[in-house]
Amino acid sequence: MSRIVVTGRVPEPAVESLRAAHDVDGHESTEPISRDALLRKVSGADALVSLLTERIDAELLDAAGSQLQVVANVAVGYDNIDVPACAERGVMVTNTPGVLIEATADIAFGLILMITRRLGEGERVIRSRTSWSWGMFYLLGSGLQGKTLGVVGLGGIGAATARRARAFGMRIAYASPTECDPKLARELQATRMDTDELLATADVVSLHCPYSNVTHHLIGAEQLALMRHTAYLINTARGPIVDEAALVEALRTGQIAGAGLDVFEHEPLVHEGLLELDNVALVPHLGSATIETRTAMAQLAADNVLAVLAGEEPLTEVRS
């Protein structure tokens, strides 16, 4: 029987499937475990089920010990894991692609509606008990029909967001290192552009690229300056893809019309400038936050662990 450490609280069905065959050391609190406690907890583990709030680096891998076989991240992104350090120690890394596509696309399009139709501002008016009355020009927003959605990274989530946009009568442009599948391009009637052209053309820019050294601050002052004054930026990917200080300045000066963010550069901290502005919609990393999706993510992570410990190939291995 192997020892499995679950670094944070996950849906119980996944834990039960692990407990059926192995010894599981879980974390019942919804609050993240402290670093010191985590380093002690992982000692002697054969497998880790990790959350994106935990940093899985050389220090932690060494604290776990040479018997560690697999780190199963309950997330699509794995920027919290030092994959090369795992590879050096012969530790497999897995993630949970596929299962959160629709939920995250829902949040992306929800943010588009929130910021273009000024729904957040409207709710704040009601909740603040501010006097208001219907008026022809009161809280006017922007319609989406006939506008262009620019998708940066037309993977699963980007494509799902684009499908929602098509249902709202939007045109689709995308920026990607390679051409998308011709069938998908026909379905979406999507036009490929380089990133600068997309930024200059799109009415709404939605970020769906993975985070890496290459995409760190992919959207900064220079890129924001290319966007239309009437355009909106949406980020449901990873916070550091956007230079938040530059975004605050662009929002303050009217360089762009607004932004919708589910992720933040120094999460869970949010730039004070964003909190002061009305032309930005902010939600606390809710992309995959449905009961169904989080349960499926945890179960996929558990299935990856069970496969590795049984000497089988994992379902969704991350390659270094």
CORZIUR-V674728 format. One record per helix or strand. SS is the DSSP state (hx for helix, st for strand). FROM is the first residue (numbers start at 1). TO is the last residue. If there is no record, write none. Layout:
BEGIN
SS FROM TO
SS FROM TO
END
This chain:
BEGIN
st 3 6
hx 12 19
st 23 25
hx 35 41
st 47 50
st 56 56
hx 58 64
st 70 73
st 81 81
hx 83 88
st 92 94
hx 101 116
hx 119 127
st 148 152
hx 156 167
st 171 175
hx 182 188
st 190 192
hx 195 201
st 204 207
st 219 219
hx 221 224
st 232 235
hx 239 241
st 242 242
hx 244 253
st 258 261
st 266 266
st 269 269
hx 272 275
st 280 282
hx 291 309
st 317 317
END
